[in-house]
Amino acid sequence: MKRQSLTLLFSAAIGLAAISSAPAIAQEKFLTIGTGGQTGVYYVVGQSVCRLINRNANEHGIRCNAPSSGGSVANVNAIRNNDMQMGVVQSDVQYKAYAGVEGFEEAGAYEEMRAMFALHGEPLTVVARQDANIKNVKDLKGKRVNLGNPGSGQRDTMEVVMEALDWTRDDFALVSELDAAEQAAALGDNNIDAMVYVAGHPNGSIQEATTTVDSVIVSVTGDEIDELIEERPYYAKATIPGGIYRGNEDDVQTFGVRATLVTSSKVPDDMVYHTVKAVFENFDRFKRLHPAFATLKEEEMIKEGLSIPLHEGAVRYYKERGWM
């Protein structure tokens, strides 16, 4: 009888332990961050943020992954459709999606989108074959140009430039829509004369292009570009330093945006809080994960390039640090 009682007590204890451990398993949360092409900095951003989050997954229960995606516009749409919780997005695309303008008129204003922090600067970078005789963005007229895949940030920015120059697709000899991972090979194979990319530097795709074929980084300047920058506060003049790509020793003048990490107001505060905390509590480690992150400054990241409201989870952390 005594043995039977002990057995019953032991079984009950196991049952209680199983019940008590069930909530911990159920509370595990999964976070997906939209990035960009695997050769771009956006992919590194997502992978880096996830690496820092997953280091403390046993404490907060968040498991993060950052797959390759179509880029800024695609990331906004994925967050809006609840397919992803966060995404890396150009500052201009962030503004347009929130306001529901330009490419987002049909979908309407995405007022639930929230900012988390800004990242590196991203100049519009035009790379052309040396034998195509392209020196300035205006020389692209009549050439074979890769505008980028639909849904990408470079495609969106290049279409704004085309509008400023009063161009249509018919002004090019050929228009291709290759994604970031394909365009360098197309340039080297002489299938296109030029490719465009909005990216932090140094960039793997641009390194591939300039290494594969003699090519030049083209200036994006002129009165129309100056007016564009003046009209749109999320744009700023930018310089691509000389010497980081083969055959391009001189600085090149252009303009650009900033990469930003965005989410939705529907994403729980604690998930955003722990994401932001993971980056800023390991800031020196984060900055070492890509050369484009080396010059990041905390005080700039919580305000520059952010044209939409901050998520409450991010605000909570910034207030804890005394930054707000």
N, C-alpha and C positions, 0 to 999 in steps of 0.2 A: 504493500500500500504506500509505504514511504517512498519507494523507488518510483512508483507510478506518479506520485505528487511531484517529485523532483523533475520527472520527465515532462509533465504538463507545464510546470513553471519554466523550464528551459525552452520549451516550444513557444510559450507565450512571450518570453523575452526576445526570441528571434523574430517573432511576428511584429512586436513593437518596434524593434530596431529597423526592420524592413519598412514599416510605415513611416517612422521618423526620418528615414533617409530618402523616401520617395520625393518629398518636396524639393530637396536639393537637386535631384536629377531633373525634375520638372521645370525648375527655375533656370536651367541653362538656356541662354539666349544666343541667337545666331545673328551675326551682323555681316552684311555684304556691302562692299564699297566698290562702286563703278570707277573704272580707271580710263584706259585708252589702249593704244597699240602697245605690244610688248617691247618695242624698241624705244618708246617714249618715256618721258619723265613721269607722266601721270601714273603709269604702271608701277614705277618705283615708289611713288608717293603712297599708293594703296598698299603695296606689299610692305612698305616700311611701317605705316601706321598699324597694320594688322600684326606685324611682328611684335611691336611694343605692347599692343593690347593683349595678345595671346600669352605674353610672358607672365601676366598675373591673372590668367583665366580662372585659376582655382579660387581666387579671392572674390572676383565680381561675377563669375559665371558667363562671361561673354566670349564667344568664339567667333573670330573674324576671318573672312576670306575676301580677296580682292581680285576678281577675274579680269582679264582683258575685256575691253568693251569698245563701242564705237566712238567714244569721246564725249565732249561736253554736252551737246544737245541730247544725245542718246542717254546719258546719265541722268539728266533732268527728267526726261520722259520715264525712265525706269523708276525713279524715286516717286514720281507722280502716280505711277501705276502700281505702287507698292511692290515692285519686283526687287528693289534694292532699298536699303535704308539710308545710304550716303553715297556721295559721288564727288569726283574732282571736276570742277567746272571753271571755265574762263570767266573772269569778272564781267565781261560784256554780255556773255550768254546768261549769266546769273541775273543781271539787270533786266534783260529783255524777257526772260521767262517769268520773272516776278510781275513785271508790268503788263505782260501779254502783248508785246509789240513785235514788229518785224516778223520773224519766222514763227512766232507763237500766237498770232492773232486768232487762228482757228481754234486752238486749244483754250485760249483765254488766259487771263492773268492767273498765275500760280501763286496765290497769296499765302499759301501754307508753307512755301519754301523758306528755310531758315539758314543763315550762315553760321559757320563754326569758327573758321579762321582762314586767313589768307596765307598763301605760300610764295613761291618764287615768281619773279617777273618773267614774262613770256613774250619776247619780241616776235612780230610777224617776220618769218625768215623765208626769203626766196632764194633758192639755189638753182643755178642755170649751168648747162654745159658751156664750157669756155668757147666752143666753136659756134655757139648760137648767137654770139655777139649781143648779149643782153647785159646792160650796165645799170639800168634803172627800171623800176616796176613798170613804167610806161612802155618800155621796150618789149613787154610781153605781148603786146598787140600783134596779131598775125602769127604767133608761135604756138607750139604744141605744149599745153600746160596741164599739169595735174592739179585740180582744184581741191582734191580731197574727197573722202567718202561722205555721202549725206549723213548728217548727224554729228559730224566732227566739228571741233572749234575752228580749225583752219579754214574749212569750207565756209563757215558762217562769217568769219572775219574777211576772207577774200571776196565774198559776195558784197560786203559793205564797201570794200575798196573799189570793186567794179562799178557799183552804183555811184560812188564819188567821181569816178572817171567817165561816167556815162557810157559804160561798156555793157554788152550782153555777151552771152556765150558765142554768138556769131562773130565776135571780134577776134576770136582765136582760130588758128588753123585746125586745131584739134583740142577737145576737152576730154580729159580722163577723170575718173572718180575712184582712183586707187586709194586704199587706206595707207596709213603711215608705214606699215611693215613692207609694203610692196613698191613704194614710189622710188626708193633709192636704186633698186635693181632696174626699174624702168628707165631711169635717167642714164644709168650705165650702159644699158642695152640700146640706147638711142631711140627709144620708143616715145620719149617726150623730150622737150627742150628745157623745161623748167618744172620744179616742184615747189609747193608752198607748205610751210609748217609753222604753227604757232607753238613754240616750245622753249623751255629753259635750256641753257647751254652750260657745258657741252651736251650734245644730244647724239645718241647712237645712230639714228637714221641719217642725220646730216654727216656724221663721221664716215658712215658707210658710203654715202654718195660722193663726198669729196675725195675719198681714198680710191674708189672704184674708177673714177673718170676725172680728167682735168675739169674743174668746175669753179664757179665764182659765186660768192654770196652777194646778192644784188641789193642796192639801196632802195628803200621805199620812202621817197621824199617828194616834195613838190607842193605847190600852193593848195592843191586839192586835199592832200594829206594833212597839211597844216589846218585847214578849215575843219576837216574831219575830227582832228584831235581837240580843237577848240569847242566844237559842238557837243562832244560826248565826253563827260568827265571820267568815264572808266578807261579811256585811252590816255597814253602818255608817250612822249618820245623816248626812244630807247637806242642803245648802242650795243652792237654785237662785237665783242672784243676781237681784235686781230690776233693771229697766232695760235688759235685753238683748233683750227682746221687746216689740213694740207692745202697749200697754194693760196691761202687767204691771210696775208700778214697784216693787212690794214684794218682798222676799225670800220664798221659799216653802220650807217645811220638808218633807222627804221622807226617803227612805233609798236606799241604792244599793250598787253593786259597783264593781269596777275592770275595765277592759278588760285582757286579757292576750294575749300572743302565745305559742301553744303549738305543739308538734310531736310527733313520735313518736321513741322510742328507735331505731327502724329507720332514721331519716334520718341520713345520714353526718355524723360530727362536723365535718368541714371545712365542710359546707354551713351548719350551724348557727353555727359559729364565724365565718364570713365575714358571715353575716346580722347577728349581734349586733355584730360589729366595724363594719360599715357604718353602723349607727345611732349607736353611741357615739363613733366617730371623727369623726362629722359631727353631733354632738349639737345644737349651736346652729342649724345649718341645719335639722335635723329639727324642732326646736321652733317654727321659723318657718312650717312648712308648714300648720299649723292652729291657731286660737286655743286649742283644747282642750289642746294640747301645751305651752302657754306656761309652765305652772307645774310641769312635770315635773322631778323631781330624780333624778339617777342612783342615789344611795344607796337611795332608796325603790323604784325600779323593779326592783331585783334581789331584793326580799324581800316587799314588801307585795302582798297579793292572790294570792300564790303558795302554793297548798295542796298541790302535787304536787312531785316531785323535779325539779331542774333537769337539762336535757340536758347531757351531758358536753362537748359543743362550746361551750356557753355558759359552763360552769364553767372551761374552759380559758382563755377570754378574760378572765373576771373575775379569775382568779388572776394573769394577766399584768398586769392593771391594779392589783393589790394590794387588790382589794375583797373578796377571800375568803382 
